Amino acid sequence: MAVGPAPAECRIDAVDVHAFEVPTDGPDGKEQDGTLEWDSTTAVLVRVHAGGRTGLGYTYGDVSVASFVTSELAPLLHGEHVTAPAALSELMGRQIRNAGRPGVGAMAVSAVDVALWDLKARLLDLPLTHVLPSYHDRVPVYGSGGFTNYPLDRLADQLTGWAEQGIPRVKLKTSREPGRDPERLAAVRKALGDGPELFTDANGALSRKEALYWARRFHEEWDVRWFEEPVSSADLTGLRMLCEAGPGRLEIAAGEYAYTLQDFTNLVEGPSVDCLQADVTRCGGITGVLRAAGLADAHHLDLSAHCAPAVSAHAFCAVRRLRHLEYFHDHVRVERLLFDGTRSPDGGALRPDPGRPGLGLDVKWSDAEPYRVHGTRPA
């Protein structure tokens, strides 16, 4: 194998951006949770080139994220050294101050940050987990989907399918029509039996008192152990009330919409969650996850990975107080479509491939091309 330049000598010579919109496979082409209905998932892919190697990163959001990377971040990175992704993350954070740091801006930075870490690992010819300060070699997962518009048979089949694969915890969406949830939960618990842990996610659909009522019922009647965003994640007082007044074995979780370190700080001070979540594609990428992990550790809280399993399986090996990773139906479908090198759970956990450099992913351009909504296929 030809030996390229040392990473310390490499400067970024190009950044290209792509976006792919993949239709959902839900009933009538739609999926629902407590507060949203959607018919597709858009992945924004960023590639950063240096030293004859290419690193890739991505986020899930509107196609406007791709334009943001192109206009605000790509020109900034040209000619920069690749050895310090965290320093470049800081540079990008300053660049987008007036363009909009939370939301689309943070998602754009996240995709680029992941690509920078992947590029560094590829230049070193090491798996990303060997470049990060890892504590673990695998990340436990929970199966996640259970959309509110699924008929009962599909709902039960999906969750039991994960349990049959050896995944010991599964989650369904709730609270779009709360009166239907008892029937849904009963069907799922009957199909699963008593073994697997059952999680629920309201996506912020309930008021404080409604959430407290359903928290108690979920736990007492169906042994639910995890209630994610029972109220809006912006309602810190409501989340804190549920932590304090809810059932002792039912954990309150939030954090998937934390874009900045201050967002995480707001959740852990009090605290307003029993378990903190972070999304590597929203919170500033792998650099952001490392910062959130330190904050969670300092507040004696575990950190759970929200979605994007192909990246999260690497990033969260570097989280000391790791809880688990959301193995989300939509993202699993999209990542398998777009990339070679995705991994399947083994024994209820995802294990990064120690034999492939970086994230271990390669783009399947031919498969991805029919879904393109931004950019052009590389020559």
N, C-alpha and C positions, 0 to 999 in steps of 0.2 A: 504494500500500500504506500502510495506517495505521501511524503511528509510535507504538510503545508506550513505556513508561517506560524510561529508561536502566537497564542491568543493575545499576549501583551502587545504584539506588533500589529494586530488587526484593527482596522477601522471600518465602520459601516460604509458600504458603497452603494447600497440600494435598499429600498423598502417598497414592497408591492402589497396591494390590498384587494381583497375579493369578498363577495358576499353571496350566500346561497340560501334560498328560501325553500324549505321542505314542507309540503303539506302534512298535516296530522293524519293519523289513521283512526280517529275517533268516529263515533256514530255521525252519519251525514257529513263526514269530513271535519267535525268540530270536537273540541274538548272544552270542558268547563271546570272551574273551581268555585270557591265561595264568592268571588268578586269579579271574575273575568271569563270571557269566552274567546277562543282563538281558533284559527284554522290552519296555521302554519307556524314554523319556527325558523327564524333567520339566524344563521351563523355568519359572523364577520371574521374572516381569516386574514391575518397579517403575517407576512414573511419578511424577515430581515436578513440581509446578505453581508457576509464579510469573510475574508480569507478563503474564498472558494467554498464556503459552507453556507447553509441556509437554516435559520431557526424559524419555527412557526408558533403562532399563538392565536387564540380566538376568543370571542365573546359571543353571547347570545343577546340580540337586541334588534332595534330597527336598523335598516340599511343606512340611515344617517350616521351611524357610528363609523362606517367605512369612509364617508366623506370627511368626518372629523379627523380621522387618522391621516388622511391624505393632505388636508389643508393645514392642520396644526402641528402634527407630530413628525411626519416623514421628513420635511425639510430640516427640522431641528436636529434630527439624528444623523444626517448625512455627514460623514467624516469623523464621528465620535468613536472613541475606543469602546470595545465590546466587553472588556473584562469586568466592569462594575455595573451590573444591571440596577442595583439600588441607587447608585449615583445618577444614572440616567432617568430613573423613576422620579427622583427629586427634581431634575431638570424639566421633565415633562410636566410635573405638577405646577411648577412656576409658570410654564408656558401657557397653560390653559386657565390660569386664574380668572381672567376676564372673559374667556370664551365659555366658561361653564364647567366648574370642577366636578360637582356631583352629577349623577345620572350619566348621560351620554359621554361626557368628558372622562369620567372615571372608568367607564367601560372601554373606551378607546385606549386609555393608558394601560388598562389591565391586559388587553390583547397584545399590545406591544411589549409589555413587561414579560409576559410569558414567552414571547418569541425571543427576547433577549436572553433569558435564562436557558432556553432550549439551544440557542446558538452557542452560548458559552460552553455548555456541556458537549455539544457536537464538536466544537473546536478542540476540546480536551479529549474527545473520543471516549466519553464516560456517560453512563446513564445519569439522568438529572438527579436522582436520589443520592448518587455518590458525590455530587457537587454541592448539594444542599446540606445543612447541618442536621442530618436525619437522626431520629430516635427509633424509627420503626422500618420494617421492610414490607409491610402490608397495611392496608386500611380496611377495617370492617365496614360493611355496607348494609343499608336497608333498602328494600325494594320500594319504589315510590311511583305512584300513578293514581289509580282508583278514582278517576275523574267523576264529577258529580252527575254527568250525563250518561255514564255507563249503565246499561241494564244490569240487573242483579247477577245474571249468570256470567257476564263478562267481568264484572267487578270481582266476583269470587274466584273465577278462573285465573285472573291476573295475579292476585295476591297469593293464592295457593301455589301457582306456578313458581313464584320466587321461593316460597318455603320449600318446595320440592327440590329446588336447586341448592338447598342448604343455607339459604339466607334466613337467619333466625328472627328478623324483624321486618315488618311491612307497614306501609302507610297509605291511607286513602284520604281524598279531599272531602271536606264536610261543609255544612253550614250555608250552602246556597239556598236550600229549602230545609231548614232545620227539622221540620215535621217529618221529612222522609228519612232522616238519619237513623232513627232506631231500626227501621226495616233493613237498611243498608248494613249497619253494624252487626245486626243479628245474623244476616246472611253470611257475612265475612267470618264472624267468629265461629259459626257453625261449620263452615267449610274448612277453616284453619285448625279447629280444635283448640285445646288449651295451651299448646306449646309455644308457638311464635308470639313474640311481643307485637302488640297492635298500636300503631301511631295514627294520629289524626292531624289535619292541617286545615284551618278555617280561612287562611289567606286574609285575615283581618276583617271578616264579615260580620262579626257580632259586636253588640254593645257590651259594656263591662258586666252588667247583671246577667245578661243572656249567657255570656261566656262562663260566668261562675256556675250558673245552673247546669249548662251542658258539660262543663268540666267534671262536676260531681256525678252526673249521670253516666258519662263516658267511662269513668273509672269504676263506678260501683256496678254497672250492669254488663260491661263488656271488657273490663280489665284493661282499658286504654292507659298507656304509660307515658305518652308524649302528646302534647297539645301545642301545635305550632301556630304562631300568630293568631291566637283566639280573638284578639282585638288588633287594631292597626299597630304596626311596630313603632309608629310615631306616638302612640299613647303609652308613654312610659309609666304614668301613674296607674293605668289600667293593668298593664302587664305586672307591675309590682304587686298590686292588689291580688291578682290571681296567683302569683307565687306564694303570697303569704296566707291567703284564705282558701286556696284550692286543696284538693286531696294530697296527702303527703307523698304518695308514690306516683303522682302525675306531674311530669316535668313540663314547664312552660319554656318554649324556645322561640327565638327570633334572632335576626341579624343578617338575613339574606339580602336585605336592602340597605345595608351599611356600606356607604361608598367611601367614607373618609375615616381616619382614626378617631375623630371626635364622635362620629356616629356610634362606633363600638364603645367608646368611653361612656356615652350617655346610657347605653344598655347595661353595662357592668357596674356602674356606680349605683348603689341602692341595695342589691342589684334588681334589675327588672326582668331577668331571665334566670332559669335554673341551669340551662345549657345555652351557650352562645353559638351562633352560626356565622359562617363567612362564606362568601361566594368568590372564588378566585377570579372569575371573569367580570366582577364588578368592583371589588374592593381595592384595586390597585395591583392585581396580578399576584404573582408569587411573593414579591416584595411586600405587598399589602397583607397577605396571609401571615407572613413571618411577624409583622408588627402586631396584628390582631392576636396571634398566638401568645406573644409575650404579655400582652395586656390581659388575656384570659388567665394565663398562668399566675400573674401577679394578684388576680382577684379570686384565685382558687376555683376557677370554672373550667369545665371541659369545652372544647371547641369542636363543632360538627361541620363537615363540609357540605355546602349546598351545591349539588349538581355538578355538571361538567366532569364526569368521572375520569376521562382519559388524562386530564391535567391534574385534577384533585388527588388522584391516586399517588402522584409524585409529590405534589406540594405538601400534602398533609402528613406524609411520612416525617416531615420536619416539624410537626406540632407535638410538643411534649405531652400536653393534656388532650390527646386525640380521643374523640368519642367514636365517630363513624362518618360515613359518606353517603349522601343521598344518591342512590343508583336510579336515576330518574328516567322513566320510560321514553320521553321525547328526546332527551339528550343521548341516550344509548342508541336510538335509531339514527339520529343525525351523525353521530361520530362514526358509527359503523359504515354509513354511506360514504362519508367524506374521506376516511383514513384507513390505510393499512396499519396494523400494529395495535389496534385496540385489544383490550384484555377482557376476559369474562371472569366473574367471581369464582373463587375456588375456596371451599370451606367457609363461605360467608364473608370473604374478603377479596379485595383487589390487590394484586402484587405487581408492582412495576417490573418490566422485563429487564433483567440485569445484563442481557446480551445485546441490547440495542442502545445506541447513544442518544442523549437528550431525552425527549418524551417518548422516543421509540415510534413516532408516527410519520407516515408518508402520505401525501395527498393522492387520492385516487381521482385524477383530473377527469378522466373519461366518465366516470360514474357521477361526478359532481356537476359536470357541465350543464346538463338539462335544467338544473335548479339555479343557475347563475342569475343574479340581479345586479351585480356590480363588478367592475373590473373586466379584464380579458385574460384568457387562458395563456399561461407562459408558453413560449415557443419550445 
